[in-house]
Amino acid sequence: MTTSPPEPTKAQLDSAAGTFAMLSAPVRLHLVSLAAQGEYDVGTLAERVGVSIATASQHLGKLRLAGIITARRDGRRHIYTVDDPHVLNMVDQIFEHIAPDGSLAPDPPLRRRPPRADEPAPEAD
């Protein structure tokens, strides 16, 4: 018999909601997407996202405090990247889910979830 994963705790739900809220701003999501692809300074990220350096810096500071991106010093510059594999996976997954035109991408083949303890097991195909 397979068991379902445990339900998330309130602390997990609150933290996950905070992470999704942090990524709900398109500018922040764009910054994270770029930082997930490599290491960039604030000027490069600002230019690529199309915002001022001050705006990018403010967003990057919030993302860093939330633990979504990391920063390191390189001389006088801060270099930003995403090195958390969970964040990298989440960014990859969302852009696999959303097509370039903004529509939902075609669904991959369905993964069957294990039956709950109160459900009969599915019959073999």
C-alpha positions as CSV (number, residue, x, y, z in Angstrom):
1,M,0.0,0.0,0.0
2,T,1.3,3.4,-0.9
3,T,0.9,6.4,1.4
4,S,0.2,9.9,0.4
5,P,2.6,12.6,1.4
6,P,1.6,14.4,4.6
7,E,-0.4,17.5,4.3
8,P,1.7,20.7,4.4
9,T,1.9,22.4,7.8
10,K,0.6,25.9,8.4
11,A,4.2,27.1,8.5
12,Q,4.9,25.5,5.2
13,L,1.7,27.0,3.6
14,D,2.5,30.5,4.9
15,S,6.1,30.3,3.7
16,A,5.1,28.9,0.3
17,A,2.4,31.7,-0.1
18,G,5.1,34.3,0.7
19,T,7.4,32.9,-1.9
20,F,4.6,32.9,-4.5
21,A,3.7,36.4,-3.5
22,M,7.3,37.5,-3.9
23,L,7.3,36.0,-7.4
24,S,3.9,37.4,-8.4
25,A,5.5,40.7,-9.7
26,P,6.5,40.2,-13.3
27,V,9.7,42.2,-12.8
28,R,10.8,40.0,-9.9
29,L,9.9,36.8,-11.8
30,H,12.0,38.1,-14.8
31,L,14.9,38.9,-12.5
32,V,14.8,35.4,-10.9
33,S,14.5,33.8,-14.4
34,L,17.6,35.6,-15.6
35,A,19.5,34.9,-12.3
36,A,18.6,31.2,-12.7
37,Q,20.5,31.2,-16.0
38,G,23.7,32.6,-14.7
39,E,25.5,35.3,-12.7
40,Y,24.7,38.9,-13.4
41,D,25.4,42.3,-11.8
42,V,22.5,44.7,-11.1
43,G,23.2,46.9,-14.2
44,T,23.0,43.9,-16.6
45,L,19.8,42.6,-14.9
46,A,18.2,46.1,-14.9
47,E,19.0,46.5,-18.6
48,R,17.7,43.0,-19.6
49,V,14.5,43.5,-17.5
50,G,13.9,47.1,-18.7
51,V,13.9,48.9,-15.4
52,S,16.2,51.4,-13.7
53,I,19.2,50.2,-11.7
54,A,17.5,51.5,-8.5
55,T,14.3,49.6,-9.2
56,A,16.2,46.4,-10.0
57,S,18.3,46.8,-6.9
58,Q,15.2,47.2,-4.7
59,H,13.6,44.1,-6.1
60,L,16.9,42.1,-5.9
61,G,17.2,43.1,-2.2
62,K,13.7,41.7,-1.5
63,L,14.4,38.5,-3.4
64,R,17.7,38.0,-1.5
65,L,16.1,38.6,1.9
66,A,13.4,36.0,0.9
67,G,16.2,33.5,0.1
68,I,15.2,33.2,-3.5
69,I,18.4,34.6,-5.0
70,T,21.9,34.9,-3.6
71,A,24.5,37.7,-4.0
72,R,28.2,37.8,-3.7
73,R,30.6,40.6,-3.9
74,D,33.0,40.9,-6.8
75,G,35.1,44.0,-6.1
76,R,32.6,46.9,-5.9
77,R,29.8,45.0,-7.7
78,H,27.2,42.5,-6.3
79,I,26.7,39.5,-8.5
80,Y,23.3,37.8,-8.3
81,T,22.4,34.2,-9.1
82,V,20.0,31.5,-8.1
83,D,21.7,28.5,-6.7
84,D,18.9,26.8,-4.7
85,P,17.8,23.7,-6.8
86,H,14.2,24.0,-5.5
87,V,14.0,27.6,-6.9
88,L,15.7,26.5,-10.1
89,N,13.2,23.7,-10.5
90,M,10.2,26.0,-9.8
91,V,11.4,28.5,-12.4
92,D,11.9,25.8,-15.0
93,Q,8.5,24.3,-14.2
94,I,6.5,27.5,-14.5
95,F,8.0,28.4,-17.9
96,E,7.3,24.8,-19.1
97,H,3.7,25.3,-17.9
98,I,3.3,28.7,-19.7
99,A,3.9,28.9,-23.4
100,P,5.8,31.9,-24.9
101,D,2.5,33.5,-26.0
102,G,1.2,33.4,-22.4
103,S,-1.2,30.5,-22.9
104,L,-0.9,27.3,-21.0
105,A,1.5,24.9,-22.6
106,P,0.2,21.5,-23.8
107,D,-0.2,19.2,-20.9
108,P,2.4,16.4,-20.4
109,P,1.2,12.9,-20.0
110,L,-0.8,12.5,-16.8
111,R,1.0,11.1,-13.8
112,R,-1.2,8.9,-11.7
113,R,-1.4,9.8,-8.1
114,P,-1.3,7.0,-5.6
115,P,-4.7,6.1,-4.2
116,R,-5.7,7.5,-0.9
117,A,-6.1,5.1,2.0
118,D,-9.9,5.3,1.7
119,E,-9.9,4.6,-2.1
120,P,-9.8,1.2,-3.8
121,A,-6.6,0.6,-5.8
122,P,-7.0,1.3,-9.6
123,E,-7.5,-1.7,-11.8
124,A,-4.6,-2.7,-14.1
125,D,-4.8,-1.5,-17.7
